[in-house]
């Protein structure tokens, strides 16, 4: 059995990747994206965190979060988001992926990949690199030519607050070497 080690720093800031089971593109329908946003809001009510950046792609999503002082339990929040979202949309995606016996044995859904990827943000430069990566991701995956064209991203909030210009990163390929996974 693998021994997963995660960095848990109270009040830390982290980059996360959550992936759907077998990379099923469930986030192509607005109803599922709306329910995902509702699940995140619900979890934030009981276990607060600050979303620095977020993008939802058809089969995965990236977040950058900051946790409150004295709290390091991002795993609990991610687990709750997965459970809350699954409860909200279970009937709508049951037929997308057949249930696997090992998932049934562990009471897991056929919606999410078991684990998630996490990276602890080390400094301001690392934060900026990861926020940029989150926002550029739809271009990287060939979903749009310009960052501004992807609707499911906090990029638009950054444009409204003057952090980015709507033409940030230009067209496809402009920033692909500037940062990455």
Secondary structure, 3 states (H helix, E strand, C coil): CCCCCCCCCCCCEEEEEEEEHHHCCCCCCHHHHHHHHHHHHHHHHHCCEEEEEEEECCCEEEEEEEECCCCCCHHHHHHHHHHHHHHHHHHHHCCCCCCCHHHHHCCCCCCECCCCEEEECCCHHHHHHHHHHHHHHHHHCCCCCEHHHCCCECHHHHHHCCCCCCCCCCECCCCCCCCCC
